[in-house]
Amino acid sequence: MSRLAATRRSGRLVLAVVFIGAILTVAPLAAQSNTVQSVSYGNVVAAKAVTIQDKPDSGKVAGGAAVGAVAGAAIAGHGRHFGGAIIGGMAGAAVGSAVAKSESVKPGTELIIKLESGQEIAIQIPGQQTFMPGDRVRLTTGPNGTKVERVG
């Protein structure tokens, strides 16, 4: 196989990996409009600071794999582009996974809420919130989770 043919072949491989990585990164951004959400009201019983472990972002893993594959193919040299892309993709995925895990740990607030129905629930919300025991809150629950808002 000529050097030109090998370069074209590895270029197609790199484009395929980048394209797949782009799809995996953008796919979770699809908006959900016109969805029904349930609403309930209650009072905060307790609030405390917590650390929240979210699900790691798979887009970072895919992006790391794509970048690693491109770099690996470029570094590997003539006749070894495919192997370099595989090794670079694996290394990039490992780095992307580590970044995604470190970014998935966030400070948050855990609320214990007594709903109007009498049921007590616990919910963890991201960020340092300033809810106090006795605050009246509205919980809006839909396909993307539950939102807690203070109401007057």
Residue pairs with C-beta under 8 A, 6 or more apart in sequence:
1 9
3 78
6 78
6 79
6 81
7 81
9 81
9 82
10 73
10 81
10 82
10 85
13 69
13 73
13 81
13 82
13 85
14 69
14 70
14 73
14 85
17 65
17 66
17 69
17 70
17 85
17 89
18 66
18 69
18 70
20 62
20 66
21 62
21 63
21 65
21 66
21 67
22 66
24 58
24 59
24 62
25 59
25 62
25 63
26 59
28 58
28 59
32 142
32 143
32 144
35 142
35 143
36 142
37 140
37 141
37 142
38 140
38 141
38 142
39 138
39 139
39 140
39 141
40 115
40 116
40 117
40 138
40 139
40 141
41 115
41 116
41 136
41 137
41 138
41 139
41 151
42 113
42 114
42 115
42 116
42 121
42 136
42 137
42 139
43 113
43 114
43 134
43 135
43 136
43 137
44 111
44 112
44 113
44 131
44 132
44 133
44 134
44 135
44 137
45 112
45 113
45 114
45 120
45 133
46 111
46 112
46 133
47 109
47 110
47 111
47 112
47 129
47 131
47 132
47 133
48 109
48 110
49 107
49 108
49 109
49 110
49 128
50 107
50 108
50 109
50 110
50 124
51 105
51 106
51 107
51 108
52 105
52 106
52 107
52 108
52 124
52 126
53 104
53 105
54 104
54 105
54 106
54 126
55 104
56 97
56 100
56 101
56 103
56 104
57 100
57 103
57 104
58 100
60 96
60 97
60 99
60 100
60 103
61 93
61 96
61 97
61 100
62 93
62 96
63 96
64 92
64 93
64 94
64 95
64 96
64 97
64 99
65 89
65 90
65 92
65 93
65 96
66 89
66 92
67 92
68 88
68 89
68 90
68 91
68 92
68 93
68 95
69 85
69 86
69 88
69 89
69 92
70 85
70 88
71 88
71 92
72 84
72 85
72 86
72 87
72 88
72 89
72 91
72 92
73 81
73 82
73 84
73 85
73 88
74 84
75 84
75 88
76 83
76 84
76 85
76 87
76 88
77 84
106 126
106 127
107 126
107 127
107 128
108 124
108 125
108 126
108 127
108 128
109 124
109 125
109 127
109 128
109 129
109 131
110 122
110 123
110 124
110 125
111 122
111 123
111 124
111 125
111 129
111 131
111 137
111 148
112 120
112 121
112 122
113 120
113 121
113 122
113 123
113 137
113 139
113 148
114 120
115 121
115 139
123 139
123 146
123 148
125 148
131 137
131 148
131 150
135 150
136 150
136 151
136 152
137 148
137 149
137 150
137 151
138 148
138 149
138 151
139 146
139 147
139 148
140 146
140 147
140 149
141 147
